[in-house]
Amino acid sequence: MPGRSSEQVPCRVTVCRDCCCGSHKITGVDHAEQLARLRQEAPVRVSECLDVCDQANVVVVQPSAEGRAAGGRPVWLALVNSAEATEDVAAWLRAGGPGVAPPPAVLDLHTFTPPRRATEPGSAAAPLPGDAR
């Protein structure tokens, strides 16, 4: 980002919004409000399907420059399907996110490792959000 030192680059959030995540299939959550709330704390990118539909709604928290320098890696969160879960993510973002602040303990219940996906038979796995290649 022009004019910003690497220490000022904030956490970033990727929110899946496609066939399952953010759709009428996931009830009990105001999807637009969830995006608005997360955008109050960090830049949010809306993604097409991340291929983990059984985990909808999926949120990926990418570390800030400071967090990455401290060893932080992207954290995938599953089933972020309530205002309370969204607030837990927002609180973690406000505290600094991966590599800077430990997540609220309740987010351990939402953390998962996504499966790798191949782009074509026999090819290398496609990069996932936050992967550096």
C-alpha positions in Angstrom: 0.0 0.0 0.0 1.5 3.3 -1.0 2.6 5.5 1.9 2.4 2.8 4.5 5.3 1.1 6.2 5.1 -2.7 6.4 4.3 -2.4 10.1 1.1 -0.6 9.4 -0.4 -3.1 7.0 -3.4 -4.5 8.9 -4.8 -8.0 9.2 -7.0 -8.8 6.2 -10.1 -11.0 6.1 -11.4 -13.2 3.3 -15.1 -14.1 3.7 -16.5 -16.9 1.5 -19.8 -15.8 -0.2 -21.0 -18.2 -2.9 -23.0 -21.4 -3.1 -23.3 -22.0 0.6 -21.5 -19.4 2.7 -23.5 -16.2 2.9 -26.6 -17.8 1.3 -30.1 -18.7 2.4 -28.7 -22.2 3.2 -27.1 -20.8 6.4 -29.9 -19.4 8.5 -29.8 -17.4 11.7 -27.1 -15.0 10.6 -27.4 -11.6 8.9 -24.8 -12.1 6.3 -24.7 -8.4 5.3 -24.3 -7.3 8.9 -21.5 -9.9 9.4 -19.6 -8.3 6.5 -20.3 -4.8 7.8 -19.1 -5.7 11.3 -15.9 -7.3 10.1 -15.2 -4.3 7.8 -15.2 -2.1 10.9 -12.1 -3.9 12.1 -10.1 -4.8 8.9 -10.2 -4.8 5.1 -12.5 -7.6 3.9 -12.3 -9.4 0.6 -15.4 -11.4 -0.5 -14.4 -14.6 -2.2 -16.2 -17.1 -4.4 -16.5 -20.6 -3.1 -13.4 -21.8 -1.1 -14.5 -25.4 -1.5 -15.2 -26.1 2.1 -19.0 -25.9 1.9 -19.5 -28.2 4.9 -17.8 -25.5 7.0 -20.0 -22.6 6.0 -19.7 -19.7 6.8 -16.0 -19.6 6.3 -13.8 -16.7 7.3 -10.0 -16.6 6.7 -8.0 -14.1 8.9 -4.7 -13.2 7.4 -2.0 -11.7 9.6 -0.8 -8.1 9.5 2.7 -7.4 8.4 3.7 -7.3 12.1 1.9 -10.6 12.7 3.5 -12.3 9.7 6.9 -11.0 10.9 6.2 -12.7 14.3 5.3 -16.0 12.6 1.6 -15.6 12.2 -0.1 -17.6 9.4 -3.6 -17.3 7.9 -6.2 -18.9 10.2 -9.3 -20.5 8.7 -12.5 -20.3 10.7 -15.5 -22.5 10.2 -19.2 -22.1 11.1 -19.0 -18.4 11.8 -22.8 -18.4 11.9 -23.8 -16.1 14.8 -23.4 -12.6 15.8 -21.4 -13.8 18.8 -18.9 -15.7 16.6 -18.6 -12.6 14.4 -17.9 -10.5 17.5 -15.2 -13.0 18.6 -13.5 -12.6 15.3 -13.8 -8.8 15.4 -12.3 -8.7 18.9 -9.3 -10.7 17.7 -8.8 -8.4 14.7 -9.0 -5.4 17.1 -6.3 -7.1 19.3 -4.0 -7.6 16.4 -4.9 -11.0 14.9 -2.6 -13.9 14.0 1.0 -13.6 15.3 0.2 -10.5 17.4 -2.6 -11.6 19.8 -3.9 -15.1 20.7 -7.4 -15.7 19.5 -10.3 -15.8 22.0 -10.4 -19.4 23.3 -13.9 -19.9 21.8 -12.4 -19.5 18.3 -10.5 -22.7 18.8 -13.8 -24.4 18.2 -14.0 -22.7 14.8 -10.4 -23.2 13.6 -9.8 -25.8 10.9 -7.2 -26.7 8.3 -8.6 -26.6 4.8 -7.9 -29.5 2.5 -5.5 -28.8 -0.4 -7.1 -28.9 -3.8 -5.5 -29.8 -7.1 -6.1 -27.7 -10.1 -5.8 -30.6 -12.5 -5.1 -34.3 -12.0 -1.5 -34.7 -11.2 -0.8 -31.0 -10.8 0.5 -29.2 -7.7 -2.1 -28.0 -5.2 -3.7 -24.6 -5.9 -2.8 -21.9 -3.5 -5.4 -21.0 -0.9 -6.0 -17.4 0.5 -3.0 -16.2 2.4 -0.6 -18.8 0.9 2.7 -17.3 -0.2 4.2 -19.1 -3.2 
